[in-house]
C-alpha cells in the first residue's frame, strides 16, 4: 500500500508498513485547531490500516513544533483546545502501532508533549526542547501527568516549573529522547529503527506495547483527566493566567497580580 495526501496542516504518507505524518504549518508548525482535527483523523485512519505497524511523526522544515497556538488558550477556547489536543495525545498513547518522533529545531510545549508520548524519540543534538507554559502563567497538562514517568520527578519539576529550554543532547541525557545525533544523521537513525522494527512481528509488537504500558496507562488516563480539571477549574480562573496569555498575544511583558 502506498498513499500520500496533504491537507492544510499535515502531510500524510503511507508506504508499506510505515505511516509518516509531517506537521506542516510554517514556519514553526504551531498546533492550531485545524492541525488537531487533521491529526486526529489521520491517526484514526492509520489505526484502521492493518498493514501499517509503524508511525513516524516529524515537522516539516526547520522545526518539529513550537507548541499549541497560544490564541487557543483564551477562556472562550481553552476547553475545546484541551479536548481536541488531548484527544490526539490519547490516540497516540493508545495506538497499537509503534510510534517514532523525529525531532529537529523547536520542540516546545504541546509539540514536546506530542513527541514525548511516542514510543521512540530521536532528536538532533541542537534541537530546542522545553515546556515554557509557566511563562504564560499556565502549565502543560500532559507533561504534568506523564513527564515524571519518562525522565524522573526532579527533571520533570525542573523543566515544568522553570520553563527552561534544553538542547536535544540534554533531552537524550535525561531520557526525554532515546538518542541525539547531528542534524544530518537524524533521517538515517529513524530509517535504521524502522528497518529493525519491520523485521519483527507487528502483532507481537502491538501486544508487547500493551504490556509495557499496562501500569502507566491506568494512571495516565486518570492523571490527565485530573490535570485537565485543575487547569479549567483552578488555573483558568486566576487573573495571572489570563494576564500571561494576553501579554503574549499583545507582545508585552506580563504584569503578574499574584491572584
DRENSEBA-150363 format. One line per field, with one value per residue: residue in one letter; z, x, y of N, C-alpha, C in turn. Coordinates in pm, whole numbers, padded with zeros to 5 digits, always signed. Each point is the difference from the previous one (the first is absolute). Layout:
N
residu <- a/...
npz <- Z/...
npx <- X/...
npy <- Y/...
capz <- Z/...
capx <- X/...
capy <- Y/...
cpz <- Z/...
cpx <- X/...
cpy <- Y/...
***
This chain:
259
residu <- x/x/x/x/x/x/x/x/x/x/x/x/x/x/x/x/x/x/x/x/x/x/x/x/x/x/x/x/x/x/x/x/x/x/x/x/x/x/x/x/x/x/x/x/x/x/x/x/x/x/x/x/x/x/x/x/x/x/x/x/x/x/x/x/x/x/x/x/x/x/x/x/x/x/x/x/x/x/x/x/x/x/x/x/x/x/x/x/x/x/x/x/x/x/x/x/x/x/x/x/x/x/x/x/x/x/x/x/x/x/x/x/x/x/x/x/x/x/x/x/x/x/x/x/x/x/x/x/x/x/x/x/x/x/x/x/x/x/x/x/x/x/x/x/x/x/x/x/x/x/x/x/x/x/x/x/x/x/x/x/x/x/x/x/x/x/x/x/x/x/x/x/x/x/x/x/x/x/x/x/x/x/x/x/x/x/x/x/x/x/x/x/x/x/x/x/x/x/x/x/x/x/x/x/x/x/x/x/x/x/x/x/x/x/x/x/x/x/x/x/x/x/x/x/x/x/x/x/x/x/x/x/x/x/x/x/x/x/x/x/x/x/x/x/x/x/x/x/x/x/x/x/x/x/x/x/x/x/x
npz <- +00000/-00086/+00093/-00058/+00105/-00046/+00128/+00058/+00092/-00070/-00012/-00064/+00032/-00067/+00039/-00055/+00093/-00067/+00098/-00082/+00112/-00087/+00108/-00054/+00082/-00110/+00065/+00103/-00097/+00027/+00110/-00104/+00008/-00114/+00053/+00113/-00073/-00075/+00109/+00062/-00115/-00014/+00130/-00011/-00112/+00055/+00110/-00097/-00023/-00021/-00119/+00071/+00030/-00078/+00089/-00095/+00102/-00090/+00002/-00085/-00077/+00066/+00021/+00117/+00111/-00011/-00022/+00092/-00093/+00040/-00118/-00001/+00076/-00076/+00099/-00113/-00007/+00124/+00031/-00112/+00030/+00131/-00031/-00094/+00066/+00112/-00090/-00055/+00118/+00034/-00122/+00022/+00121/-00056/-00098/-00082/-00077/-00042/+00091/-00096/+00087/-00109/+00092/-00058/+00016/-00005/+00125/+00001/+00129/-00067/-00069/+00114/+00036/-00122/+00005/+00124/-00055/-00096/-00056/-00114/+00052/-00119/+00040/-00060/+00002/-00105/+00006/+00006/+00113/+00030/+00121/-00085/+00017/+00095/-00108/-00035/+00113/-00081/-00026/-00036/-00020/-00124/-00007/+00055/-00090/-00109/+00006/+00123/-00063/-00079/+00074/+00082/+00127/+00031/-00102/+00026/+00131/-00029/-00094/+00078/+00113/-00068/-00077/+00050/-00096/-00044/-00022/-00125/+00013/+00067/-00097/-00079/+00059/+00003/-00122/-00037/-00047/-00093/-00105/+00003/-00117/-00073/-00041/-00060/+00125/+00019/-00129/-00001/+00116/-00051/-00117/+00075/+00080/-00107/-00047/+00120/+00012/-00126/+00062/+00081/+00081/-00089/+00001/-00004/-00092/-00058/+00018/-00044/-00092/-00017/+00001/-00082/-00058/+00031/+00077/-00088/-00088/+00107/+00032/-00127/-00022/+00121/-00017/-00130/+00033/+00101/-00084/-00086/+00100/+00047/-00124/-00021/+00110/-00006/-00088/-00082/+00130/-00012/+00057/+00067/-00007/+00025/+00097/+00035/-00026/+00064/+00093/-00011/-00007/+00103/+00008/+00127/+00098/+00061/+00053/+00069/+00030/-00006/-00095
npx <- +00085/-00031/-00012/-00028/-00019/-00032/-00022/-00079/+00003/-00027/+00109/-00081/+00091/-00068/+00108/-00056/+00090/+00040/-00059/+00015/+00002/-00008/+00037/-00101/+00057/+00068/+00105/-00086/-00085/-00052/-00042/-00076/-00122/+00034/+00122/-00060/-00092/+00096/+00069/-00110/-00035/+00122/+00006/-00123/+00031/+00115/-00069/-00081/+00129/-00042/+00030/-00044/+00129/+00037/+00014/+00042/+00028/-00002/+00083/-00078/+00106/+00023/-00125/+00001/-00010/-00038/-00094/-00094/-00081/+00074/-00042/+00031/+00081/-00063/-00063/-00026/+00130/+00043/-00128/-00035/+00097/-00026/-00127/+00023/+00084/-00068/-00095/+00082/+00030/-00127/-00020/+00098/-00047/-00118/+00066/-00036/+00013/+00121/+00009/+00046/+00060/+00010/+00084/-00028/+00088/-00103/+00002/-00103/-00030/-00113/+00094/+00057/-00123/-00021/+00123/-00016/-00122/+00088/-00002/+00045/+00102/+00022/+00108/+00006/+00133/-00024/-00087/-00109/+00017/-00129/-00040/-00011/-00100/+00087/+00068/-00104/+00048/+00048/-00048/+00088/-00128/+00038/+00088/-00093/-00068/+00075/+00046/-00048/-00095/+00024/+00012/-00100/-00035/+00130/+00031/-00109/+00023/+00127/-00034/-00094/+00070/+00110/-00054/+00115/+00080/-00003/+00123/+00005/+00125/-00044/-00090/+00100/+00079/-00114/+00002/-00002/+00120/-00017/+00015/+00115/-00013/+00110/-00039/+00117/-00007/-00091/-00008/+00132/+00002/-00091/+00062/+00108/-00068/-00047/+00123/+00047/-00090/+00032/+00110/-00078/-00061/-00081/-00052/+00120/+00034/-00117/+00011/+00125/-00040/-00103/+00090/+00080/-00112/-00016/+00108/+00082/-00061/-00003/+00123/+00039/-00092/+00016/+00132/-00017/-00098/+00078/+00103/-00086/-00052/+00122/+00038/-00116/-00004/+00133/+00084/-00098/-00024/+00133/+00020/+00093/-00076/-00108/+00073/+00050/-00118/-00066/+00094/-00005/-00132/+00017/+00086/-00033/+00069/-00025/-00108/+00075/-00120/+00067/-00091
npy <- -00120/+00095/+00092/+00115/+00077/+00119/+00032/+00085/-00096/-00108/-00076/-00082/-00090/-00091/-00067/-00108/-00032/+00108/+00068/+00101/+00070/+00099/+00069/+00068/+00085/+00036/+00057/-00001/-00031/+00120/-00061/+00030/+00051/+00061/+00024/+00038/+00061/+00051/+00027/+00040/+00059/+00053/+00022/+00047/+00065/+00041/+00025/+00041/+00032/-00123/+00049/+00103/-00008/+00103/+00098/+00081/+00080/+00096/+00101/+00061/+00013/+00113/-00037/-00065/+00071/+00127/-00095/-00010/+00042/+00104/+00039/-00129/+00074/+00087/+00064/+00066/-00034/+00024/-00009/+00065/+00089/-00005/+00006/+00090/+00078/-00012/+00023/+00090/+00054/-00010/+00049/+00084/+00026/-00004/+00060/-00100/+00105/-00032/+00096/+00079/+00080/+00074/+00046/+00114/+00096/+00085/-00043/+00081/+00008/+00024/+00062/+00043/+00034/+00046/+00051/+00049/+00002/+00028/-00119/+00046/+00066/+00054/+00063/+00115/+00004/+00079/-00100/+00076/-00070/+00004/+00033/+00103/-00086/-00031/+00035/-00076/-00053/-00095/-00120/-00092/-00022/-00027/+00100/+00078/-00068/+00009/+00125/+00000/-00067/+00104/+00111/-00034/-00003/-00006/-00079/-00071/+00006/-00028/-00086/-00055/+00001/-00026/-00093/-00045/+00040/-00125/-00041/-00044/+00044/+00108/+00018/-00039/+00088/+00069/-00055/+00129/-00034/-00094/+00081/+00066/+00059/+00019/+00120/-00017/-00045/+00097/+00030/-00012/+00067/+00082/+00007/+00012/+00082/+00063/-00011/+00033/+00096/+00030/-00043/+00070/-00081/+00057/-00122/-00056/+00091/-00018/-00131/+00004/+00087/-00079/-00098/+00068/+00044/-00129/+00014/+00058/-00081/-00080/+00037/-00024/-00091/-00050/-00006/-00031/-00082/-00037/-00012/-00053/-00070/-00022/-00030/-00064/-00076/-00010/-00055/-00037/-00019/-00019/+00117/-00066/-00107/+00069/+00055/-00118/-00054/+00096/-00004/-00133/-00001/+00084/-00103/-00024/+00055/-00114/+00050/-00083/-00048/-00114/-00011
capz <- +00000/-00005/-00020/+00052/-00001/+00077/+00036/+00029/+00111/+00010/-00119/+00039/-00101/+00044/-00090/+00058/+00140/+00072/-00025/+00040/+00016/+00012/+00041/-00107/+00027/+00011/+00003/+00124/+00014/+00116/-00002/+00016/-00001/-00126/+00006/+00094/-00068/-00105/+00066/+00054/-00112/-00056/+00092/-00008/-00128/+00004/+00095/-00070/-00106/+00061/-00056/+00056/+00136/+00053/-00032/+00023/+00005/-00010/-00040/-00126/+00011/+00101/+00135/+00024/+00028/+00111/+00098/-00028/-00024/+00125/-00014/+00037/+00146/+00059/+00073/-00086/-00087/+00066/+00024/-00128/-00032/+00079/-00047/-00131/+00005/+00080/-00081/-00082/+00091/+00040/-00117/-00011/+00113/-00009/-00128/-00001/-00085/+00065/-00040/+00004/-00021/-00053/+00048/-00032/+00024/+00118/+00048/+00121/+00046/-00055/-00093/+00081/+00053/-00112/-00021/+00117/+00018/-00099/+00056/-00024/-00032/-00046/-00012/-00035/+00115/+00018/+00015/+00119/+00071/+00121/+00036/+00047/+00037/+00128/-00030/-00033/+00113/-00024/+00012/-00105/+00066/-00033/+00065/+00144/+00028/-00043/-00020/+00109/-00031/-00109/+00034/+00144/+00063/+00012/-00133/-00042/+00075/-00051/-00131/+00004/+00089/-00049/-00140/-00075/-00123/+00000/-00133/-00028/+00070/+00139/+00000/-00005/+00124/+00111/-00036/-00073/-00133/+00001/-00046/-00074/-00104/-00083/-00087/-00125/+00028/+00058/-00090/-00001/+00126/-00006/-00097/+00062/+00095/-00078/-00058/+00108/+00038/-00112/+00001/+00115/-00014/+00038/+00108/+00123/+00040/+00054/+00130/+00091/+00037/+00100/+00126/+00050/+00055/+00073/+00128/-00022/-00065/+00104/+00067/-00097/-00028/+00116/+00027/-00096/+00031/+00119/-00042/-00077/+00092/+00074/-00098/-00030/+00119/+00089/-00069/-00092/+00076/+00060/-00082/-00055/-00122/-00105/-00029/-00071/-00138/-00065/-00020/-00112/-00124/-00022/-00013/+00109/+00119/+00088/+00130/+00089/+00105/+00114/+00032
capx <- -00085/+00076/-00086/+00053/-00104/+00031/-00112/+00047/+00096/+00090/+00025/-00010/+00059/-00003/+00071/+00015/-00040/+00033/-00075/+00076/-00080/+00083/-00071/+00028/-00059/+00122/+00137/+00032/-00093/-00087/-00113/-00126/-00116/-00005/+00097/-00051/-00104/+00062/+00078/-00094/-00054/+00108/+00029/-00115/+00009/+00117/-00031/-00088/+00076/+00067/+00134/+00093/+00042/+00086/-00037/+00106/-00049/+00107/-00043/+00053/+00086/+00106/-00051/-00100/-00118/+00016/-00105/-00140/-00028/-00031/-00133/-00099/-00001/-00088/-00111/-00110/+00043/+00090/-00061/+00001/+00139/+00044/-00072/+00052/+00142/+00016/-00052/+00114/+00094/-00056/+00007/+00140/+00030/-00075/+00017/+00072/+00118/+00118/+00010/+00134/+00008/+00128/-00007/+00103/-00043/-00084/-00091/-00039/-00137/-00078/+00084/+00081/-00092/-00029/+00117/+00036/-00088/+00032/+00075/+00142/+00022/+00134/+00009/+00130/+00072/-00027/-00144/-00033/-00110/-00040/-00142/+00004/-00134/+00000/+00029/-00130/-00089/-00072/+00084/-00028/-00071/+00052/+00130/-00024/-00049/+00082/+00143/+00078/+00017/+00096/+00133/+00019/-00072/+00078/+00016/-00132/-00028/+00090/-00044/-00134/-00007/+00083/-00031/+00125/+00020/+00120/+00039/-00031/+00099/-00042/-00124/+00039/+00070/-00094/-00097/-00115/+00019/+00083/+00134/+00015/+00102/+00011/-00118/+00006/-00011/-00131/-00077/+00062/-00032/-00141/-00013/+00062/-00098/-00111/+00047/+00001/-00138/-00068/+00035/-00064/-00142/-00085/-00092/+00079/+00033/-00120/-00031/+00108/-00028/-00107/+00057/+00094/-00070/-00120/-00010/-00004/-00123/-00102/+00024/-00002/-00138/-00054/+00083/-00026/-00133/+00017/+00077/-00092/-00096/+00071/+00028/-00121/-00073/+00083/+00097/-00060/-00076/+00091/+00027/+00135/-00003/-00060/+00096/+00113/-00041/-00024/+00130/+00067/-00069/+00023/+00145/+00052/+00033/-00117/-00001/-00061/-00082/+00008/-00132
capy <- +00120/+00124/+00116/+00125/+00102/+00120/+00086/+00136/+00007/-00117/-00081/-00141/-00088/-00140/-00090/-00132/-00012/+00125/+00123/+00118/+00121/+00119/+00120/+00096/+00131/+00080/-00051/-00073/-00113/+00020/-00092/+00071/-00089/-00074/-00109/-00100/-00079/-00081/-00104/-00098/-00078/-00081/-00111/-00092/-00072/-00090/-00108/-00094/-00068/-00115/-00018/+00099/-00034/+00106/+00138/+00099/+00137/+00099/+00133/+00050/+00117/+00011/-00021/-00104/+00083/+00094/-00022/+00033/+00142/+00071/+00060/-00102/-00011/+00101/-00064/-00045/-00109/-00094/-00132/-00071/-00028/-00114/-00118/-00041/-00036/-00121/-00109/-00043/-00066/-00129/-00088/-00042/-00088/-00126/-00071/-00127/+00017/+00056/+00140/+00058/+00145/+00047/+00138/+00098/+00137/+00025/-00105/+00072/-00005/-00110/-00075/-00091/-00101/-00090/-00086/-00080/-00117/-00103/-00112/+00028/+00141/+00032/+00145/+00057/+00053/+00142/+00029/+00078/-00061/+00070/+00015/+00139/+00049/+00073/+00139/+00060/-00020/-00126/-00119/-00099/-00109/-00133/-00012/-00006/-00135/-00114/+00025/-00061/-00142/-00010/+00052/+00008/+00111/+00123/+00059/+00048/+00122/+00102/+00047/+00057/+00117/+00110/+00029/+00019/-00076/-00083/-00048/-00139/-00083/-00013/-00078/-00140/-00033/-00019/-00103/+00053/-00055/-00120/+00036/+00125/-00012/+00120/+00015/-00076/-00143/-00032/-00085/-00134/-00065/-00040/-00110/-00117/-00054/-00055/-00125/-00099/-00032/-00064/-00142/-00063/-00028/+00112/-00038/-00010/+00137/+00063/-00058/+00039/+00140/-00004/-00047/+00100/+00116/-00043/+00070/+00144/+00043/+00016/+00128/+00109/+00039/+00070/+00116/+00106/+00054/+00084/+00116/+00084/+00060/+00106/+00106/+00075/+00045/+00082/+00085/+00096/+00102/+00097/+00118/-00009/-00080/+00081/+00105/-00058/-00028/+00129/+00065/-00065/+00036/+00144/+00017/+00083/-00073/-00012/+00069/-00098/+00060/-00093/-00055
cpz <- +00000/-00031/+00057/-00012/+00083/+00026/+00039/+00100/+00014/-00138/+00047/-00113/+00057/-00105/+00073/+00146/+00081/-00044/+00052/+00003/+00020/+00037/-00097/+00024/+00020/+00063/+00118/+00026/+00129/-00016/+00028/-00008/-00128/+00002/+00095/-00067/-00104/+00059/+00055/-00110/-00058/+00089/+00000/-00127/+00004/+00093/-00068/-00113/+00059/-00050/+00055/+00144/+00066/-00046/+00034/-00003/-00002/-00037/-00135/+00025/+00116/+00142/+00006/+00027/+00120/+00098/-00045/-00012/+00130/-00007/+00036/+00151/+00067/+00061/-00088/-00086/+00073/+00022/-00127/-00039/+00074/-00050/-00131/+00010/+00080/-00069/-00090/+00086/+00039/-00116/-00019/+00109/-00019/-00129/+00016/-00083/+00085/-00053/+00020/-00026/-00048/+00019/-00046/+00032/+00128/+00029/+00138/+00036/-00051/-00102/+00073/+00063/-00107/-00021/+00117/+00020/-00107/+00063/-00009/-00043/-00039/-00030/-00051/+00126/+00031/+00007/+00130/+00062/+00120/+00018/+00060/+00052/+00127/-00023/-00044/+00118/-00014/+00037/-00110/+00059/-00030/+00069/+00152/+00042/-00020/-00006/+00108/-00025/-00108/+00046/+00150/+00057/+00000/-00135/-00049/+00069/-00051/-00131/+00006/+00083/-00047/-00142/-00085/-00121/+00010/-00143/-00019/+00071/+00145/+00010/-00003/+00131/+00115/-00033/-00070/-00145/+00012/-00037/-00063/-00095/-00071/-00099/-00126/+00020/+00049/-00089/-00003/+00126/+00000/-00094/+00055/+00097/-00073/-00061/+00104/+00035/-00110/-00006/+00113/-00025/+00043/+00116/+00133/+00052/+00066/+00139/+00103/+00045/+00111/+00135/+00063/+00073/+00086/+00131/-00021/-00055/+00099/+00063/-00097/-00024/+00116/+00027/-00096/+00023/+00120/-00036/-00079/+00094/+00079/-00092/-00021/+00124/+00089/-00078/-00084/+00070/+00067/-00096/-00065/-00129/-00116/-00042/-00082/-00146/-00077/-00032/-00119/-00132/-00035/-00009/+00102/+00119/+00090/+00130/+00098/+00117/+00126/+00044/-00126
cpx <- +00087/-00096/+00068/-00109/+00045/-00129/+00059/+00114/+00093/+00020/+00004/+00053/+00004/+00067/+00025/-00047/+00021/-00087/+00083/-00092/+00095/-00088/+00038/-00079/+00116/-00027/+00029/-00094/-00082/-00124/-00128/-00116/-00005/+00098/-00046/-00103/+00063/+00086/-00091/-00055/+00107/+00031/-00112/+00007/+00113/-00026/-00084/+00070/+00078/+00142/+00104/+00032/+00086/-00048/+00118/-00063/+00119/-00058/+00060/+00089/+00097/-00047/-00091/-00133/+00029/-00115/-00138/-00016/-00042/-00139/-00112/-00009/-00092/-00123/-00112/+00037/+00070/-00060/-00001/+00142/+00050/-00065/+00059/+00145/+00021/-00062/+00110/+00101/-00050/+00004/+00143/+00036/-00064/+00022/+00078/+00128/+00118/+00020/+00142/-00011/+00140/+00003/+00120/-00053/-00080/-00090/-00046/-00147/-00074/+00077/+00086/-00087/-00033/+00115/+00022/-00088/+00023/+00087/+00150/+00014/+00145/+00006/+00137/+00062/-00042/-00148/-00024/-00127/-00040/-00151/-00014/-00132/-00001/+00027/-00124/-00096/-00082/+00089/-00038/-00067/+00055/+00134/-00016/-00045/+00106/+00150/+00086/+00024/+00106/+00141/+00030/-00060/+00079/+00022/-00133/-00034/+00085/-00054/-00134/-00005/+00085/-00034/+00125/+00007/+00130/+00029/-00045/+00097/-00039/-00128/+00031/+00067/-00096/-00109/-00125/+00004/+00086/+00145/-00003/+00118/+00014/-00116/+00002/-00012/-00139/-00079/+00054/-00036/-00144/-00017/+00061/-00097/-00116/+00038/+00000/-00142/-00073/+00027/-00067/-00150/-00084/-00094/+00073/+00037/-00120/-00033/+00106/-00016/-00106/+00053/+00093/-00073/-00121/-00017/-00015/-00134/-00113/+00012/-00009/-00142/-00058/+00077/-00027/-00138/+00007/+00074/-00087/-00095/+00064/+00025/-00123/-00063/+00080/+00090/-00066/-00084/+00091/+00020/+00138/+00004/-00057/+00094/+00116/-00032/-00020/+00132/+00074/-00063/+00021/+00148/+00056/+00032/-00125/+00020/-00075/-00071/-00006/-00138/-00069
cpy <- +00124/+00114/+00123/+00105/+00119/+00076/+00135/+00002/-00120/-00061/-00144/-00087/-00141/-00086/-00130/+00001/+00128/+00115/+00116/+00121/+00117/+00119/+00112/+00130/+00098/+00137/-00093/-00118/+00007/-00088/+00078/-00099/-00085/-00117/-00109/-00090/-00094/-00111/-00110/-00089/-00092/-00120/-00103/-00084/-00102/-00118/-00108/-00075/-00117/-00020/+00095/-00038/+00108/+00137/+00090/+00139/+00093/+00135/+00036/+00120/-00009/-00021/-00123/+00070/+00089/-00007/+00040/+00151/+00068/+00062/-00098/-00019/+00101/-00067/-00055/-00121/-00112/-00138/-00083/-00039/-00124/-00129/-00052/-00047/-00127/-00121/-00057/-00076/-00139/-00100/-00052/-00100/-00137/-00078/-00129/+00010/+00051/+00142/+00051/+00149/+00033/+00151/+00083/+00139/+00015/-00120/+00045/-00023/-00122/-00082/-00101/-00108/-00103/-00097/-00095/-00123/-00106/-00107/+00023/+00145/+00020/+00150/+00042/+00058/+00143/+00035/+00075/-00055/+00086/+00003/+00141/+00055/+00084/+00148/+00076/-00006/-00126/-00119/-00098/-00123/-00140/-00021/-00010/-00140/-00107/+00024/-00066/-00149/-00021/+00038/+00003/+00128/+00130/+00067/+00059/+00132/+00116/+00059/+00072/+00129/+00118/+00040/+00014/-00091/-00078/-00046/-00145/-00094/-00020/-00081/-00149/-00043/-00028/-00100/+00050/-00045/-00125/+00031/+00138/-00014/+00134/+00006/-00086/-00151/-00042/-00096/-00142/-00076/-00051/-00119/-00129/-00067/-00066/-00136/-00112/-00044/-00077/-00150/-00077/-00021/+00121/-00032/-00012/+00138/+00068/-00052/+00038/+00145/+00005/-00041/+00103/+00111/-00036/+00077/+00150/+00047/+00022/+00138/+00118/+00051/+00081/+00129/+00114/+00062/+00094/+00129/+00098/+00075/+00115/+00119/+00089/+00063/+00094/+00096/+00108/+00106/+00102/+00118/-00008/-00081/+00080/+00114/-00054/-00026/+00130/+00070/-00061/+00043/+00146/+00036/+00099/-00089/-00011/+00077/-00092/+00068/-00086/-00050/-00050
***
